[in-house]
Amino acid sequence: MKLKLDLHDIYNKGSEIDRALHGIIKEAVRVKATQVEIIPGKGSGQLKKKVLRFLEQKEIKALYHRIDKDAKNHGRLFVYFQWK
């Protein structure tokens, strides 16, 4: 199962961004998703950096397997999960 989170609508609302990121990670764990696509958009790159900092937090990093940046579209990230 794949989940998708588009942050275009809330790009300038810090607390909503954090809430959305926590929500999509919780949902991925709950339904045992294999992949989450996060779309921070291209822009200046500040939102993408915020998303990457969120994903690097110790308690969040323990939940997923790896992160990939889309080679063709730098406004997109993929978070992969492995379930046993």
PyMOL Python script that loads the backbone (N, CA, C, O; Angstrom):
from pymol import cmd

cmd.read_pdbstr("""\
ATOM      1  N   MET A   1       0.834  -1.173   0.000  1.00  0.00           N
ATOM      2  CA  MET A   1       0.000   0.000   0.000  1.00  0.00           C
ATOM      3  C   MET A   1       0.883   1.242   0.000  1.00  0.00           C
ATOM      4  O   MET A   1       1.904   1.292   0.686  1.00  0.00           O
ATOM      5  N   LYS A   2       0.481   2.233  -0.770  1.00  0.00           N
ATOM      6  CA  LYS A   2       1.237   3.482  -0.866  1.00  0.00           C
ATOM      7  C   LYS A   2       0.358   4.628  -0.383  1.00  0.00           C
ATOM      8  O   LYS A   2      -0.830   4.700  -0.696  1.00  0.00           O
ATOM      9  N   LEU A   3       0.974   5.524   0.389  1.00  0.00           N
ATOM     10  CA  LEU A   3       0.275   6.711   0.870  1.00  0.00           C
ATOM     11  C   LEU A   3       0.932   7.951   0.285  1.00  0.00           C
ATOM     12  O   LEU A   3       2.100   7.916  -0.104  1.00  0.00           O
ATOM     13  N   LYS A   4       0.183   9.046   0.222  1.00  0.00           N
ATOM     14  CA  LYS A   4       0.694  10.269  -0.387  1.00  0.00           C
ATOM     15  C   LYS A   4       0.317  11.466   0.472  1.00  0.00           C
ATOM     16  O   LYS A   4      -0.815  11.564   0.946  1.00  0.00           O
ATOM     17  N   LEU A   5       1.274  12.386   0.675  1.00  0.00           N
ATOM     18  CA  LEU A   5       1.034  13.611   1.427  1.00  0.00           C
ATOM     19  C   LEU A   5       1.549  14.784   0.609  1.00  0.00           C
ATOM     20  O   LEU A   5       2.744  14.876   0.331  1.00  0.00           O
ATOM     21  N   ASP A   6       0.647  15.679   0.224  1.00  0.00           N
ATOM     22  CA  ASP A   6       1.002  16.879  -0.539  1.00  0.00           C
ATOM     23  C   ASP A   6       0.972  18.067   0.411  1.00  0.00           C
ATOM     24  O   ASP A   6      -0.069  18.371   0.993  1.00  0.00           O
ATOM     25  N   LEU A   7       2.104  18.740   0.572  1.00  0.00           N
ATOM     26  CA  LEU A   7       2.208  19.851   1.519  1.00  0.00           C
ATOM     27  C   LEU A   7       2.026  21.222   0.865  1.00  0.00           C
ATOM     28  O   LEU A   7       2.262  22.239   1.517  1.00  0.00           O
ATOM     29  N   HIS A   8       1.619  21.278  -0.390  1.00  0.00           N
ATOM     30  CA  HIS A   8       1.465  22.560  -1.084  1.00  0.00           C
ATOM     31  C   HIS A   8       0.500  23.514  -0.366  1.00  0.00           C
ATOM     32  O   HIS A   8       0.768  24.712  -0.268  1.00  0.00           O
ATOM     33  N   ASP A   9      -0.617  22.982   0.130  1.00  0.00           N
ATOM     34  CA  ASP A   9      -1.647  23.838   0.728  1.00  0.00           C
ATOM     35  C   ASP A   9      -1.249  24.410   2.084  1.00  0.00           C
ATOM     36  O   ASP A   9      -1.787  25.438   2.494  1.00  0.00           O
ATOM     37  N   ILE A  10      -0.324  23.772   2.786  1.00  0.00           N
ATOM     38  CA  ILE A  10       0.029  24.219   4.136  1.00  0.00           C
ATOM     39  C   ILE A  10       1.514  24.577   4.240  1.00  0.00           C
ATOM     40  O   ILE A  10       2.103  24.480   5.317  1.00  0.00           O
ATOM     41  N   TYR A  11       2.107  24.982   3.140  1.00  0.00           N
ATOM     42  CA  TYR A  11       3.555  25.214   3.096  1.00  0.00           C
ATOM     43  C   TYR A  11       4.041  26.250   4.114  1.00  0.00           C
ATOM     44  O   TYR A  11       5.205  26.199   4.512  1.00  0.00           O
ATOM     45  N   ASN A  12       3.198  27.178   4.544  1.00  0.00           N
ATOM     46  CA  ASN A  12       3.643  28.233   5.458  1.00  0.00           C
ATOM     47  C   ASN A  12       3.018  28.126   6.847  1.00  0.00           C
ATOM     48  O   ASN A  12       2.993  29.109   7.587  1.00  0.00           O
ATOM     49  N   LYS A  13       2.518  26.958   7.206  1.00  0.00           N
ATOM     50  CA  LYS A  13       1.884  26.745   8.514  1.00  0.00           C
ATOM     51  C   LYS A  13       2.635  25.641   9.245  1.00  0.00           C
ATOM     52  O   LYS A  13       2.306  24.461   9.120  1.00  0.00           O
ATOM     53  N   GLY A  14       3.652  26.039  10.013  1.00  0.00           N
ATOM     54  CA  GLY A  14       4.566  25.096  10.654  1.00  0.00           C
ATOM     55  C   GLY A  14       3.906  24.012  11.479  1.00  0.00           C
ATOM     56  O   GLY A  14       4.251  22.838  11.344  1.00  0.00           O
ATOM     57  N   SER A  15       2.950  24.385  12.341  1.00  0.00           N
ATOM     58  CA  SER A  15       2.334  23.380  13.212  1.00  0.00           C
ATOM     59  C   SER A  15       1.477  22.408  12.405  1.00  0.00           C
ATOM     60  O   SER A  15       1.407  21.226  12.741  1.00  0.00           O
ATOM     61  N   GLU A  16       0.829  22.884  11.354  1.00  0.00           N
ATOM     62  CA  GLU A  16       0.023  21.991  10.509  1.00  0.00           C
ATOM     63  C   GLU A  16       0.914  21.030   9.723  1.00  0.00           C
ATOM     64  O   GLU A  16       0.539  19.880   9.497  1.00  0.00           O
ATOM     65  N   ILE A  17       2.085  21.496   9.309  1.00  0.00           N
ATOM     66  CA  ILE A  17       3.035  20.634   8.601  1.00  0.00           C
ATOM     67  C   ILE A  17       3.472  19.497   9.518  1.00  0.00           C
ATOM     68  O   ILE A  17       3.471  18.333   9.116  1.00  0.00           O
ATOM     69  N   ASP A  18       3.847  19.840  10.761  1.00  0.00           N
ATOM     70  CA  ASP A  18       4.257  18.814  11.729  1.00  0.00           C
ATOM     71  C   ASP A  18       3.127  17.823  11.989  1.00  0.00           C
ATOM     72  O   ASP A  18       3.355  16.615  12.048  1.00  0.00           O
ATOM     73  N   ARG A  19       1.919  18.334  12.142  1.00  0.00           N
ATOM     74  CA  ARG A  19       0.760  17.474  12.398  1.00  0.00           C
ATOM     75  C   ARG A  19       0.519  16.533  11.215  1.00  0.00           C
ATOM     76  O   ARG A  19       0.247  15.347  11.400  1.00  0.00           O
ATOM     77  N   ALA A  20       0.623  17.076   9.995  1.00  0.00           N
ATOM     78  CA  ALA A  20       0.407  16.266   8.797  1.00  0.00           C
ATOM     79  C   ALA A  20       1.481  15.178   8.666  1.00  0.00           C
ATOM     80  O   ALA A  20       1.174  14.039   8.317  1.00  0.00           O
ATOM     81  N   LEU A  21       2.733  15.534   8.948  1.00  0.00           N
ATOM     82  CA  LEU A  21       3.820  14.558   8.856  1.00  0.00           C
ATOM     83  C   LEU A  21       3.654  13.451   9.899  1.00  0.00           C
ATOM     84  O   LEU A  21       3.800  12.269   9.588  1.00  0.00           O
ATOM     85  N   HIS A  22       3.346  13.844  11.138  1.00  0.00           N
ATOM     86  CA  HIS A  22       3.106  12.833  12.181  1.00  0.00           C
ATOM     87  C   HIS A  22       1.942  11.930  11.777  1.00  0.00           C
ATOM     88  O   HIS A  22       2.000  10.712  11.950  1.00  0.00           O
ATOM     89  N   GLY A  23       0.887  12.538  11.239  1.00  0.00           N
ATOM     90  CA  GLY A  23      -0.302  11.783  10.851  1.00  0.00           C
ATOM     91  C   GLY A  23      -0.025  10.762   9.769  1.00  0.00           C
ATOM     92  O   GLY A  23      -0.491   9.625   9.857  1.00  0.00           O
ATOM     93  N   ILE A  24       0.731  11.150   8.740  1.00  0.00           N
ATOM     94  CA  ILE A  24       0.983  10.229   7.622  1.00  0.00           C
ATOM     95  C   ILE A  24       1.909   9.090   8.069  1.00  0.00           C
ATOM     96  O   ILE A  24       1.751   7.958   7.612  1.00  0.00           O
ATOM     97  N   ILE A  25       2.866   9.372   8.950  1.00  0.00           N
ATOM     98  CA  ILE A  25       3.757   8.316   9.448  1.00  0.00           C
ATOM     99  C   ILE A  25       2.962   7.347  10.341  1.00  0.00           C
ATOM    100  O   ILE A  25       3.128   6.131  10.246  1.00  0.00           O
ATOM    101  N   LYS A  26       2.102   7.899  11.203  1.00  0.00           N
ATOM    102  CA  LYS A  26       1.255   7.044  12.046  1.00  0.00           C
ATOM    103  C   LYS A  26       0.355   6.164  11.194  1.00  0.00           C
ATOM    104  O   LYS A  26       0.200   4.973  11.462  1.00  0.00           O
ATOM    105  N   GLU A  27      -0.239   6.760  10.164  1.00  0.00           N
ATOM    106  CA  GLU A  27      -1.127   6.006   9.274  1.00  0.00           C
ATOM    107  C   GLU A  27      -0.352   4.901   8.553  1.00  0.00           C
ATOM    108  O   GLU A  27      -0.848   3.783   8.413  1.00  0.00           O
ATOM    109  N   ALA A  28       0.864   5.214   8.097  1.00  0.00           N
ATOM    110  CA  ALA A  28       1.681   4.211   7.402  1.00  0.00           C
ATOM    111  C   ALA A  28       1.987   3.035   8.323  1.00  0.00           C
ATOM    112  O   ALA A  28       1.940   1.882   7.893  1.00  0.00           O
ATOM    113  N   VAL A  29       2.296   3.315   9.581  1.00  0.00           N
ATOM    114  CA  VAL A  29       2.575   2.251  10.540  1.00  0.00           C
ATOM    115  C   VAL A  29       1.305   1.441  10.816  1.00  0.00           C
ATOM    116  O   VAL A  29       1.345   0.213  10.902  1.00  0.00           O
ATOM    117  N   ARG A  30       0.180   2.148  10.954  1.00  0.00           N
ATOM    118  CA  ARG A  30      -1.084   1.479  11.275  1.00  0.00           C
ATOM    119  C   ARG A  30      -1.516   0.507  10.176  1.00  0.00           C
ATOM    120  O   ARG A  30      -1.940  -0.612  10.463  1.00  0.00           O
ATOM    121  N   VAL A  31      -1.407   0.945   8.906  1.00  0.00           N
ATOM    122  CA  VAL A  31      -1.863   0.090   7.799  1.00  0.00           C
ATOM    123  C   VAL A  31      -0.729  -0.723   7.180  1.00  0.00           C
ATOM    124  O   VAL A  31      -0.928  -1.450   6.207  1.00  0.00           O
ATOM    125  N   LYS A  32       0.461  -0.589   7.761  1.00  0.00           N
ATOM    126  CA  LYS A  32       1.658  -1.278   7.263  1.00  0.00           C
ATOM    127  C   LYS A  32       1.906  -0.973   5.781  1.00  0.00           C
ATOM    128  O   LYS A  32       2.075  -1.875   4.960  1.00  0.00           O
ATOM    129  N   ALA A  33       1.921   0.324   5.469  1.00  0.00           N
ATOM    130  CA  ALA A  33       2.196   0.777   4.103  1.00  0.00           C
ATOM    131  C   ALA A  33       3.644   0.477   3.751  1.00  0.00           C
ATOM    132  O   ALA A  33       4.509   0.452   4.626  1.00  0.00           O
ATOM    133  N   THR A  34       3.904   0.252   2.480  1.00  0.00           N
ATOM    134  CA  THR A  34       5.275   0.000   2.037  1.00  0.00           C
ATOM    135  C   THR A  34       5.977   1.289   1.640  1.00  0.00           C
ATOM    136  O   THR A  34       7.205   1.366   1.673  1.00  0.00           O
ATOM    137  N   GLN A  35       5.196   2.307   1.264  1.00  0.00           N
ATOM    138  CA  GLN A  35       5.801   3.545   0.765  1.00  0.00           C
ATOM    139  C   GLN A  35       4.906   4.742   1.085  1.00  0.00           C
ATOM    140  O   GLN A  35       3.680   4.662   1.005  1.00  0.00           O
ATOM    141  N   VAL A  36       5.555   5.857   1.451  1.00  0.00           N
ATOM    142  CA  VAL A  36       4.855   7.124   1.614  1.00  0.00           C
ATOM    143  C   VAL A  36       5.538   8.127   0.693  1.00  0.00           C
ATOM    144  O   VAL A  36       6.756   8.296   0.739  1.00  0.00           O
ATOM    145  N   GLU A  37       4.747   8.788  -0.140  1.00  0.00           N
ATOM    146  CA  GLU A  37       5.263   9.838  -1.022  1.00  0.00           C
ATOM    147  C   GLU A  37       4.927  11.173  -0.369  1.00  0.00           C
ATOM    148  O   GLU A  37       3.761  11.471  -0.111  1.00  0.00           O
ATOM    149  N   ILE A  38       5.954  11.974  -0.104  1.00  0.00           N
ATOM    150  CA  ILE A  38       5.758  13.294   0.487  1.00  0.00           C
ATOM    151  C   ILE A  38       6.158  14.331  -0.553  1.00  0.00           C
ATOM    152  O   ILE A  38       7.259  14.282  -1.101  1.00  0.00           O
ATOM    153  N   ILE A  39       5.249  15.276  -0.822  1.00  0.00           N
ATOM    154  CA  ILE A  39       5.489  16.287  -1.845  1.00  0.00           C
ATOM    155  C   ILE A  39       5.602  17.662  -1.177  1.00  0.00           C
ATOM    156  O   ILE A  39       4.589  18.318  -0.931  1.00  0.00           O
ATOM    157  N   PRO A  40       6.836  18.098  -0.884  1.00  0.00           N
ATOM    158  CA  PRO A  40       6.997  19.435  -0.333  1.00  0.00           C
ATOM    159  C   PRO A  40       6.984  20.510  -1.427  1.00  0.00           C
ATOM    160  O   PRO A  40       6.809  21.693  -1.133  1.00  0.00           O
ATOM    161  N   GLY A  41       7.164  20.111  -2.656  1.00  0.00           N
ATOM    162  CA  GLY A  41       7.213  21.065  -3.767  1.00  0.00           C
ATOM    163  C   GLY A  41       8.642  21.525  -4.021  1.00  0.00           C
ATOM    164  O   GLY A  41       9.546  21.246  -3.233  1.00  0.00           O
ATOM    165  N   LYS A  42       8.831  22.221  -5.111  1.00  0.00           N
ATOM    166  CA  LYS A  42      10.176  22.649  -5.500  1.00  0.00           C
ATOM    167  C   LYS A  42      10.582  23.899  -4.741  1.00  0.00           C
ATOM    168  O   LYS A  42      11.464  23.815  -3.887  1.00  0.00           O
ATOM    169  N   GLY A  43      10.006  25.019  -4.998  1.00  0.00           N
ATOM    170  CA  GLY A  43      10.259  26.251  -4.252  1.00  0.00           C
ATOM    171  C   GLY A  43      11.711  26.497  -3.912  1.00  0.00           C
ATOM    172  O   GLY A  43      12.606  26.147  -4.682  1.00  0.00           O
ATOM    173  N   SER A  44      11.949  27.106  -2.747  1.00  0.00           N
ATOM    174  CA  SER A  44      13.309  27.443  -2.316  1.00  0.00           C
ATOM    175  C   SER A  44      14.013  26.272  -1.646  1.00  0.00           C
ATOM    176  O   SER A  44      15.224  26.319  -1.431  1.00  0.00           O
ATOM    177  N   GLY A  45      13.270  25.224  -1.314  1.00  0.00           N
ATOM    178  CA  GLY A  45      13.860  24.051  -0.681  1.00  0.00           C
ATOM    179  C   GLY A  45      13.747  24.052   0.828  1.00  0.00           C
ATOM    180  O   GLY A  45      14.141  23.080   1.473  1.00  0.00           O
ATOM    181  N   GLN A  46      13.211  25.133   1.418  1.00  0.00           N
ATOM    182  CA  GLN A  46      13.112  25.208   2.873  1.00  0.00           C
ATOM    183  C   GLN A  46      12.139  24.180   3.433  1.00  0.00           C
ATOM    184  O   GLN A  46      12.405  23.577   4.473  1.00  0.00           O
ATOM    185  N   LEU A  47      11.019  23.976   2.755  1.00  0.00           N
ATOM    186  CA  LEU A  47      10.035  23.000   3.224  1.00  0.00           C
ATOM    187  C   LEU A  47      10.602  21.581   3.137  1.00  0.00           C
ATOM    188  O   LEU A  47      10.373  20.764   4.028  1.00  0.00           O
ATOM    189  N   LYS A  48      11.337  21.293   2.070  1.00  0.00           N
ATOM    190  CA  LYS A  48      11.954  19.975   1.926  1.00  0.00           C
ATOM    191  C   LYS A  48      12.957  19.738   3.063  1.00  0.00           C
ATOM    192  O   LYS A  48      13.034  18.639   3.611  1.00  0.00           O
ATOM    193  N   LYS A  49      13.717  20.771   3.408  1.00  0.00           N
ATOM    194  CA  LYS A  49      14.675  20.646   4.510  1.00  0.00           C
ATOM    195  C   LYS A  49      13.950  20.385   5.822  1.00  0.00           C
ATOM    196  O   LYS A  49      14.410  19.589   6.642  1.00  0.00           O
ATOM    197  N   LYS A  50      12.812  21.058   6.024  1.00  0.00           N
ATOM    198  CA  LYS A  50      12.024  20.851   7.241  1.00  0.00           C
ATOM    199  C   LYS A  50      11.524  19.409   7.302  1.00  0.00           C
ATOM    200  O   LYS A  50      11.574  18.779   8.359  1.00  0.00           O
ATOM    201  N   VAL A  51      11.042  18.883   6.174  1.00  0.00           N
ATOM    202  CA  VAL A  51      10.553  17.500   6.123  1.00  0.00           C
ATOM    203  C   VAL A  51      11.703  16.534   6.420  1.00  0.00           C
ATOM    204  O   VAL A  51      11.525  15.583   7.182  1.00  0.00           O
ATOM    205  N   LEU A  52      12.865  16.762   5.834  1.00  0.00           N
ATOM    206  CA  LEU A  52      14.011  15.879   6.077  1.00  0.00           C
ATOM    207  C   LEU A  52      14.454  15.931   7.538  1.00  0.00           C
ATOM    208  O   LEU A  52      14.813  14.902   8.111  1.00  0.00           O
ATOM    209  N   ARG A  53      14.432  17.130   8.154  1.00  0.00           N
ATOM    210  CA  ARG A  53      14.771  17.233   9.576  1.00  0.00           C
ATOM    211  C   ARG A  53      13.765  16.449  10.421  1.00  0.00           C
ATOM    212  O   ARG A  53      14.141  15.786  11.387  1.00  0.00           O
ATOM    213  N   PHE A  54      12.484  16.529  10.050  1.00  0.00           N
ATOM    214  CA  PHE A  54      11.456  15.763  10.754  1.00  0.00           C
ATOM    215  C   PHE A  54      11.750  14.263  10.652  1.00  0.00           C
ATOM    216  O   PHE A  54      11.695  13.546  11.651  1.00  0.00           O
ATOM    217  N   LEU A  55      12.060  13.798   9.445  1.00  0.00           N
ATOM    218  CA  LEU A  55      12.313  12.372   9.225  1.00  0.00           C
ATOM    219  C   LEU A  55      13.586  11.884   9.907  1.00  0.00           C
ATOM    220  O   LEU A  55      13.721  10.689  10.171  1.00  0.00           O
ATOM    221  N   GLU A  56      14.516  12.780  10.193  1.00  0.00           N
ATOM    222  CA  GLU A  56      15.777  12.406  10.842  1.00  0.00           C
ATOM    223  C   GLU A  56      15.663  12.322  12.367  1.00  0.00           C
ATOM    224  O   GLU A  56      16.611  11.899  13.029  1.00  0.00           O
ATOM    225  N   GLN A  57      14.527  12.716  12.930  1.00  0.00           N
ATOM    226  CA  GLN A  57      14.342  12.612  14.374  1.00  0.00           C
ATOM    227  C   GLN A  57      14.442  11.146  14.783  1.00  0.00           C
ATOM    228  O   GLN A  57      13.950  10.258  14.086  1.00  0.00           O
ATOM    229  N   LYS A  58      15.089  10.906  15.925  1.00  0.00           N
ATOM    230  CA  LYS A  58      15.379   9.542  16.363  1.00  0.00           C
ATOM    231  C   LYS A  58      14.135   8.653  16.423  1.00  0.00           C
ATOM    232  O   LYS A  58      14.160   7.521  15.940  1.00  0.00           O
ATOM    233  N   GLU A  59      13.038   9.163  17.019  1.00  0.00           N
ATOM    234  CA  GLU A  59      11.843   8.330  17.180  1.00  0.00           C
ATOM    235  C   GLU A  59      11.127   8.083  15.862  1.00  0.00           C
ATOM    236  O   GLU A  59      10.449   7.066  15.716  1.00  0.00           O
ATOM    237  N   ILE A  60      11.261   8.990  14.897  1.00  0.00           N
ATOM    238  CA  ILE A  60      10.644   8.811  13.576  1.00  0.00           C
ATOM    239  C   ILE A  60      11.506   7.888  12.726  1.00  0.00           C
ATOM    240  O   ILE A  60      10.996   7.005  12.036  1.00  0.00           O
ATOM    241  N   LYS A  61      12.817   8.100  12.783  1.00  0.00           N
ATOM    242  CA  LYS A  61      13.753   7.307  11.977  1.00  0.00           C
ATOM    243  C   LYS A  61      13.660   5.815  12.301  1.00  0.00           C
ATOM    244  O   LYS A  61      13.920   4.973  11.441  1.00  0.00           O
ATOM    245  N   ALA A  62      13.295   5.496  13.518  1.00  0.00           N
ATOM    246  CA  ALA A  62      13.173   4.091  13.930  1.00  0.00           C
ATOM    247  C   ALA A  62      11.993   3.394  13.253  1.00  0.00           C
ATOM    248  O   ALA A  62      11.927   2.165  13.245  1.00  0.00           O
ATOM    249  N   LEU A  63      11.073   4.154  12.692  1.00  0.00           N
ATOM    250  CA  LEU A  63       9.857   3.575  12.118  1.00  0.00           C
ATOM    251  C   LEU A  63       9.986   3.182  10.648  1.00  0.00           C
ATOM    252  O   LEU A  63       9.265   2.297  10.185  1.00  0.00           O
ATOM    253  N   TYR A  64      10.883   3.816   9.912  1.00  0.00           N
ATOM    254  CA  TYR A  64      10.980   3.542   8.479  1.00  0.00           C
ATOM    255  C   TYR A  64      12.322   2.925   8.116  1.00  0.00           C
ATOM    256  O   TYR A  64      13.259   2.918   8.914  1.00  0.00           O
ATOM    257  N   HIS A  65      12.395   2.402   6.878  1.00  0.00           N
ATOM    258  CA  HIS A  65      13.599   1.715   6.414  1.00  0.00           C
ATOM    259  C   HIS A  65      14.584   2.677   5.742  1.00  0.00           C
ATOM    260  O   HIS A  65      15.763   2.709   6.094  1.00  0.00           O
ATOM    261  N   ARG A  66      14.094   3.463   4.767  1.00  0.00           N
ATOM    262  CA  ARG A  66      14.990   4.392   4.058  1.00  0.00           C
ATOM    263  C   ARG A  66      14.188   5.503   3.384  1.00  0.00           C
ATOM    264  O   ARG A  66      12.966   5.434   3.253  1.00  0.00           O
ATOM    265  N   ILE A  67      14.930   6.534   2.959  1.00  0.00           N
ATOM    266  CA  ILE A  67      14.342   7.680   2.245  1.00  0.00           C
ATOM    267  C   ILE A  67      15.022   7.775   0.891  1.00  0.00           C
ATOM    268  O   ILE A  67      16.235   7.596   0.780  1.00  0.00           O
ATOM    269  N   ASP A  68      14.235   8.058  -0.138  1.00  0.00           N
ATOM    270  CA  ASP A  68      14.778   8.334  -1.474  1.00  0.00           C
ATOM    271  C   ASP A  68      14.278   9.687  -1.927  1.00  0.00           C
ATOM    272  O   ASP A  68      13.126  10.051  -1.688  1.00  0.00           O
ATOM    273  N   LYS A  69      15.157  10.435  -2.589  1.00  0.00           N
ATOM    274  CA  LYS A  69      14.749  11.671  -3.235  1.00  0.00           C
ATOM    275  C   LYS A  69      14.523  11.343  -4.696  1.00  0.00           C
ATOM    276  O   LYS A  69      15.339  10.657  -5.311  1.00  0.00           O
ATOM    277  N   ASP A  70      13.432  11.822  -5.256  1.00  0.00           N
ATOM    278  CA  ASP A  70      13.109  11.554  -6.653  1.00  0.00           C
ATOM    279  C   ASP A  70      14.171  12.198  -7.551  1.00  0.00           C
ATOM    280  O   ASP A  70      14.391  13.407  -7.477  1.00  0.00           O
ATOM    281  N   ALA A  71      14.819  11.411  -8.382  1.00  0.00           N
ATOM    282  CA  ALA A  71      15.890  11.907  -9.250  1.00  0.00           C
ATOM    283  C   ALA A  71      15.362  12.852 -10.337  1.00  0.00           C
ATOM    284  O   ALA A  71      16.068  13.771 -10.754  1.00  0.00           O
ATOM    285  N   LYS A  72      14.139  12.634 -10.790  1.00  0.00           N
ATOM    286  CA  LYS A  72      13.590  13.439 -11.881  1.00  0.00           C
ATOM    287  C   LYS A  72      12.810  14.652 -11.383  1.00  0.00           C
ATOM    288  O   LYS A  72      12.605  15.603 -12.138  1.00  0.00           O
ATOM    289  N   ASN A  73      12.374  14.632 -10.129  1.00  0.00           N
ATOM    290  CA  ASN A  73      11.562  15.714  -9.582  1.00  0.00           C
ATOM    291  C   ASN A  73      12.050  15.999  -8.169  1.00  0.00           C
ATOM    292  O   ASN A  73      11.713  15.260  -7.243  1.00  0.00           O
ATOM    293  N   HIS A  74      12.839  17.056  -7.984  1.00  0.00           N
ATOM    294  CA  HIS A  74      13.427  17.305  -6.670  1.00  0.00           C
ATOM    295  C   HIS A  74      12.417  17.831  -5.651  1.00  0.00           C
ATOM    296  O   HIS A  74      12.795  18.130  -4.519  1.00  0.00           O
ATOM    297  N   GLY A  75      11.156  17.949  -6.023  1.00  0.00           N
ATOM    298  CA  GLY A  75      10.114  18.372  -5.103  1.00  0.00           C
ATOM    299  C   GLY A  75       9.341  17.208  -4.515  1.00  0.00           C
ATOM    300  O   GLY A  75       8.197  17.370  -4.090  1.00  0.00           O
ATOM    301  N   ARG A  76       9.959  16.031  -4.488  1.00  0.00           N
ATOM    302  CA  ARG A  76       9.258  14.827  -4.046  1.00  0.00           C
ATOM    303  C   ARG A  76      10.209  13.912  -3.281  1.00  0.00           C
ATOM    304  O   ARG A  76      11.367  13.743  -3.665  1.00  0.00           O
ATOM    305  N   LEU A  77       9.711  13.323  -2.195  1.00  0.00           N
ATOM    306  CA  LEU A  77      10.483  12.379  -1.384  1.00  0.00           C
ATOM    307  C   LEU A  77       9.686  11.084  -1.234  1.00  0.00           C
ATOM    308  O   LEU A  77       8.455  11.097  -1.204  1.00  0.00           O
ATOM    309  N   PHE A  78      10.398   9.984  -1.143  1.00  0.00           N
ATOM    310  CA  PHE A  78       9.764   8.687  -0.901  1.00  0.00           C
ATOM    311  C   PHE A  78      10.329   8.114   0.392  1.00  0.00           C
ATOM    312  O   PHE A  78      11.545   8.066   0.579  1.00  0.00           O
ATOM    313  N   VAL A  79       9.446   7.683   1.277  1.00  0.00           N
ATOM    314  CA  VAL A  79       9.842   7.044   2.529  1.00  0.00           C
ATOM    315  C   VAL A  79       9.387   5.594   2.431  1.00  0.00           C
ATOM    316  O   VAL A  79       8.206   5.320   2.222  1.00  0.00           O
ATOM    317  N   TYR A  80      10.338   4.659   2.586  1.00  0.00           N
ATOM    318  CA  TYR A  80      10.035   3.233   2.447  1.00  0.00           C
ATOM    319  C   TYR A  80      10.027   2.555   3.814  1.00  0.00           C
ATOM    320  O   TYR A  80      10.841   2.861   4.685  1.00  0.00           O
ATOM    321  N   PHE A  81       9.098   1.639   3.977  1.00  0.00           N
ATOM    322  CA  PHE A  81       8.944   0.879   5.212  1.00  0.00           C
ATOM    323  C   PHE A  81       9.151  -0.601   4.909  1.00  0.00           C
ATOM    324  O   PHE A  81       8.837  -1.068   3.813  1.00  0.00           O
ATOM    325  N   GLN A  82       9.681  -1.334   5.886  1.00  0.00           N
ATOM    326  CA  GLN A  82       9.807  -2.788   5.786  1.00  0.00           C
ATOM    327  C   GLN A  82       9.089  -3.410   6.972  1.00  0.00           C
ATOM    328  O   GLN A  82       9.308  -3.021   8.119  1.00  0.00           O
ATOM    329  N   TRP A  83       8.240  -4.366   6.688  1.00  0.00           N
ATOM    330  CA  TRP A  83       7.490  -5.045   7.752  1.00  0.00           C
ATOM    331  C   TRP A  83       7.841  -6.520   7.751  1.00  0.00           C
ATOM    332  O   TRP A  83       7.993  -7.128   6.692  1.00  0.00           O
ATOM    333  N   LYS A  84       7.969  -7.090   8.928  1.00  0.00           N
ATOM    334  CA  LYS A  84       8.332  -8.503   9.031  1.00  0.00           C
ATOM    335  C   LYS A  84       7.134  -9.328   9.393  1.00  0.00           C
ATOM    336  O   LYS A  84       7.241 -10.547   9.526  1.00  0.00           O
TER     337      LYS A  84
END
""", "prot")
cmd.dss("prot")
cmd.show_as("cartoon", "prot")
cmd.util.cbc("prot")
cmd.orient("prot")
